[in-house]
Amino acid sequence: AQSVTQLDSQVPVFEEAPVELRCNYSSSVSVYLFWYVQYPNQGLQLLLKYLSGSTLVKGINGFEAEFNKSQTSFHLRKPSVHISDTAEYFCAVSVSGGYNKLIFGAGTRLAVHP
Amino acid sequence: DTAVSQTPKYLVTQMGNDKSIKCEQNLGHDTMYWYKQDSKKFLKIMFSYNNKELIINETVPNRFSPKSPDKAHLNLHINSLELGDSAVYFCASSQVRDSRAGYTFGSGTRLTVV
């Protein structure tokens, strides 16, 4: 079975500072990896995804993530955050082949302060 | 046009009542899902339908009954509502055999049982 661990439940950061949100996964088979963002009182929006190939993937709103197979990690980064980045961020995995079942981590609350 | 739309957005009801949440997608996807997000923001899959066939049925009380009249619609009916059913319920859609694409989510239905 697959599982996702987001190592920080909350990450406070000042505006224009860099940020990293950490995600580790567990799976005995190949997986696809995703980061979703949930702004207050809204649904989930896809930020970026890793399918194969280059381990550094770029997404919307200036976010990027790096896949590290040896460490089974998929950390999300942004070099300079804005107040508008305040949201809940979810890491998720799906298994290649079979039914498309997305397993989510518990989420990380990013709070950007002025 | 909204890709995945849920109604209602907010639902306040008394314990013991029966209620339904509706979901429609216009993306041509063949699979739809219901997720429950609890007060700690944890997302848990409840059900998934592929072309009107139930393919994922997680451990959910049988007071919850999904119904899919066609592949573009997935409704969730809840009988005898309990306080613990209070949560945000998200509908999502995808192509079942395309684990690379992730899901498209609706904006959620906030259910409050009083």
Contacts between the chains, C-beta under 8 A, distances in Angstrom:
chain1	res1	chain2	res2	distance
A	32	B	99	5.5
A	32	B	100	5.5
A	32	B	102	7.9
A	34	B	102	5.0
A	36	B	102	7.8
A	36	B	105	7.9
A	38	B	41	7.7
A	42	B	107	6.0
A	42	B	108	7.5
A	43	B	4	7.8
A	43	B	90	6.2
A	43	B	105	4.2
A	43	B	106	5.6
A	43	B	107	4.2
A	43	B	108	5.4
A	44	B	43	8.0
A	44	B	90	7.0
A	44	B	92	8.0
A	44	B	103	7.9
A	44	B	105	4.4
A	45	B	105	7.6
A	46	B	102	5.3
A	46	B	104	8.0
A	49	B	100	7.4
A	49	B	102	5.9
A	51	B	100	5.0
A	88	B	41	5.5
A	90	B	43	6.7
A	92	B	102	7.6
A	94	B	99	4.3
A	94	B	102	7.3
A	95	B	99	6.3
A	96	B	99	5.4
A	96	B	100	7.7
A	97	B	99	7.1
A	98	B	99	7.6
A	99	B	31	8.0
A	99	B	48	7.2
A	99	B	50	7.6
A	99	B	55	5.7
A	99	B	56	6.7
A	99	B	96	5.9
A	100	B	31	6.5
A	100	B	94	5.1
A	100	B	95	7.0
A	100	B	96	5.2
A	100	B	97	7.0
A	100	B	98	6.4
A	100	B	99	4.7
A	100	B	101	7.8
A	100	B	103	7.9
A	101	B	45	6.8
A	101	B	48	7.3
A	101	B	56	6.2
A	102	B	45	7.4
A	102	B	92	8.0
A	102	B	94	8.0
A	102	B	102	6.8
A	102	B	103	5.7
A	103	B	45	7.9
A	104	B	42	7.8
A	104	B	43	4.3
A	106	B	40	7.4
A	106	B	41	7.3
A	106	B	42	5.4
A	107	B	41	4.6
A	107	B	42	7.0
A	107	B	43	7.6
A	109	B	41	7.6
